[in-house]
Amino acid sequence: MKKKLIYIFAFIGLIATVKVIYDFIKEQSEASQYLSVCENVKVGMTLEEAKKVMGDYEYYRRRNRSEIWTSFNNSTEKTYYLTYPAVFLASTGTEIYFDPDTQLVTKVVCGE
């Protein structure tokens, strides 16, 4: 009986390990795709055009998706940007900064 339990737990562990590796590879593939199309996003585009270029229209279906961030610096000015996942060991992912009033792209960072 103990031997059966050990085999069952080993099998569950193997399945869990394969799932983790599969998810990692899938997330890295998506991050690489974002990075490769980032060069096509230009300052002055509308945010909707930038999302279309990035392929972000079905972001709600993806686990590894873009997010809108708002940050404050030392002044009272807010910074708004979309951030996309980074590839493994990259310091940043793709970031698209925009003006919330005009919805125009003001800066694009394609990973670093």
N, C-alpha and C positions, 0 to 999 in steps of 0.2 A: 504494500500500500504506500509506504514512504517513497519507494522508487517511482511509482506512478505520479505522485505529487511533485517530485523533483522534475520529472520529465514535462509535466504540465506547466510548471512555473518556468522552466527553461524555454519551452516553446512560446509562452506568453512574452517572456523577455526578448526572445529573438524577434517576434512580430513587432513589439514596441520599438526595438532598435531599428528595424527596417523602416518603420513608419517615420521615425525621427530623421533618418538619413534621407528618405524620400522628400519629406517636407522641407528640409534644408536645401536640397538640390533645386526644388521647385521655386523656393523663395529667391535663391541666388539667380535663377534663370529670369525671373520677373524683374529683379533689381538690375540685371544686365540689360534687359530690354529697355527699361526706363532710361538708363544711362546712355544707350546708343541713340535713342530718339531725342534726347535732351538738346542736342546740338541744333535741332530744327526749331526750337522755341526761341523767338526773338523778342527783344524789348520792344514794347509798343503794341504787341498783339493783345487781343482781349483775353481775359482769363478763360473764357469758353473755347476760344481757338487753341490756346495752350493745352487745355485739357484734352481736346480732340487729338492734337499732335501726340500727346503723351499716352493716348489710348486709355484715358481715365474715365470714360463714360460708364463703364460697368464696375466702377470702384467698389460699390456697395456689395458686390458678389465676391470680392477678393478678401482673403484673410490678411494678406500682406499688401495693404493699400495706402494711398496717400492720405495725409491728414492736414488740416489747416491749423496753423499755429499763430498765436499772437504773442509778441514779446515786447517788453519795455526796456529801453536803455536808460541812461542816467537822466535824460530829459523826460518830458511827458509824452513824447512821440511814440506811437505804437508802430510796430512792424508786423505786417501780415504776409504770410507765405504758405505755399503748399510744400510739403516735404514728402519725398518718395523714399522707399527703402534703399539702404546702401548695400553695395556688394561686400562680401566678407573682407574684413580688415581695412576697409576704407574709413577715413575719418568722418566723412559726411556723405550723404546720399545726394540726390538731385533736389534742388530747392528752387521754387519759382516764387519770387517776391512780386507783390501786386499792390496797387492802390485800391482800397476798399470802396472808395467813392466812384472812381471811373472804371473800375474792373480791368485796368490795363496793367500788363506785365511791366515791372520797373527794373528787374534784375533776374538773371538766371545763373545758377551755380550747378554745374554738371559734375558733381562728385569731386572729391579731393583726396 
